Amino acid sequence: MADFKYEIVKKIGVLSENARGWTKELNLIRWNDRDPKYDVREWGPDHEKMGKGITFTAEEMENLLALLQELEVSEEL
């Protein structure tokens, strides 16, 4: 597996934490010295290990936010 670099530019917030101390977070991350992107993924307690995640450009995040604002969250899920 190829090495990659990342820098957490801004910690935005924690969405949840599991029993092992891993947190699902929204952060602004710079991957391989490229422009930062919004990123949602699970992180180990020390932020050295990470799970698979998804990244969003600023435009994609704006579109996601608009969709979420239209969404009616149901507890029946």
C-alpha positions as CSV (number, residue, x, y, z in Angstrom):
1,M,0.0,0.0,0.0
2,A,1.3,3.4,-0.9
3,D,2.2,5.9,1.8
4,F,0.2,9.1,2.0
5,K,0.4,12.3,4.0
6,Y,-2.4,14.0,5.8
7,E,-2.8,17.1,8.0
8,I,-5.9,17.8,10.0
9,V,-6.3,21.5,9.2
10,K,-9.4,22.0,11.4
11,K,-11.2,19.7,13.8
12,I,-14.9,20.5,13.3
13,G,-16.6,18.0,15.6
14,V,-17.2,14.5,16.8
15,L,-20.3,12.7,15.6
16,S,-20.1,9.6,17.8
17,E,-17.7,7.5,19.9
18,N,-17.7,3.7,20.1
19,A,-16.9,1.5,23.1
20,R,-13.3,1.1,22.0
21,G,-12.7,4.9,22.0
22,W,-12.8,5.3,18.2
23,T,-14.6,8.5,17.1
24,K,-16.5,9.3,14.0
25,E,-15.5,12.9,13.1
26,L,-16.0,15.7,10.7
27,N,-12.7,17.4,10.0
28,L,-11.0,19.6,7.3
29,I,-8.1,17.5,6.1
30,R,-5.3,18.2,3.6
31,W,-4.4,14.9,1.8
32,N,-0.9,14.6,0.1
33,D,-0.3,18.4,0.2
34,R,-3.5,19.1,-1.9
35,D,-6.2,21.5,-1.1
36,P,-8.1,20.6,2.2
37,K,-11.4,18.7,1.9
38,Y,-14.1,18.1,4.4
39,D,-13.7,14.5,5.7
40,V,-16.0,12.1,7.7
41,R,-14.3,9.0,9.0
42,E,-13.5,7.0,12.2
43,W,-10.3,7.7,14.0
44,G,-8.5,5.8,16.7
45,P,-8.0,7.4,20.1
46,D,-4.5,8.8,19.2
47,H,-5.5,9.8,15.6
48,E,-2.7,7.6,14.2
49,K,-5.2,4.9,12.9
50,M,-8.2,5.7,10.7
51,G,-11.0,3.8,9.1
52,K,-12.4,4.3,5.6
53,G,-14.1,7.6,5.1
54,I,-15.5,10.0,2.6
55,T,-14.3,13.4,1.5
56,F,-16.2,16.4,0.2
57,T,-15.1,19.5,-1.6
58,A,-16.6,22.8,-0.4
59,E,-19.2,22.7,-3.2
60,E,-20.2,19.1,-2.3
61,M,-20.5,20.0,1.4
62,E,-22.8,22.9,0.5
63,N,-24.9,20.5,-1.6
64,L,-25.0,18.0,1.3
65,L,-25.9,20.7,3.8
66,A,-28.8,21.8,1.5
67,L,-30.1,18.2,1.3
68,L,-29.8,17.6,5.0
69,Q,-31.8,20.8,5.7
70,E,-34.6,19.4,3.6
71,L,-34.5,16.0,5.4
72,E,-37.0,15.1,8.1
73,V,-35.2,12.8,10.5
74,S,-37.3,9.9,11.7
75,E,-36.6,7.9,14.9
76,E,-38.2,4.9,13.1
77,L,-35.1,4.1,11.1
